[in-house]
Amino acid sequence: MKFVNPRNDVAFKKIFGNEEHTEILISFLNAVLDLTGDKEIQEIELLNPYQAPRLEAMKYTLLDVRAKDKRGVTFIVEMQVAHVEGLRKRFAYYAAKAYASQIERGQDYPRLNQVIFIGILNFNEFETDHYLTRIQLLNTVTHQQDLKDLEFNFLELPKFTKHEPELTSVLDKWLFFLKHADALEVIPDSADTIALRNAYTIADQ
């Protein structure tokens, strides 16, 4: 077997934006966001990744993966291989645009739902040793998340250094897939869920 590089733009969209295998995206989102119990995502609807502007003069955006769960929460998942200028601003723009586009003129603000951005980075970006950086809007006094509608999560692949015997969580196994799949010749034992095995199978195709 020879697996495609899942960090490749086309391959990434084929694996995580696959309408026939939404269990892959569901498993990945639940792992990154640490969702369990009644908060766990059970169903998801893939949305058009093309975000057209309301006005012709505004900027067009094309996302890697955009989806929505039954609560109406929008998830944006972006694979970024190269570090480019203005990257953080671009990600903020993607999330803000997805948030604002939920309502039309004359509709009320309570219709707006949370937007959660997940960026997978093939380089180091933040001053922390951990591979997962979660950014939320917090009250500076109480440290409570009083404004919950925008959230950013970043996975820095170079900081993930675990070998297969060290993989314990589902997130570990997804990061191992993203970082090492193209160097493997067989589906590893760590692919112990249907979602993970399907991801490797699609990568092999």
Buried (B, 14 or more C-beta within 10 A) or exposed (E): EEBBBBBBEEBBBBBBBBEEBBBBBBBBBBBBBEBEEEEEBEEBEBBEBEBEEEEEEEEEBEBBBBBBBEEEBBBBBBBBBEEEEEBEEBBBBBBEBBBEBBBEEEEEEEEBBBBBBBBBBBEBBBEEEEBBBEBBEEEEEEEEEEEEEBBBBBBBBEBBEBEBEEBEEBBBBBBBBBBBBBEBEEBBEBBEBEBBBBBBBBBBE
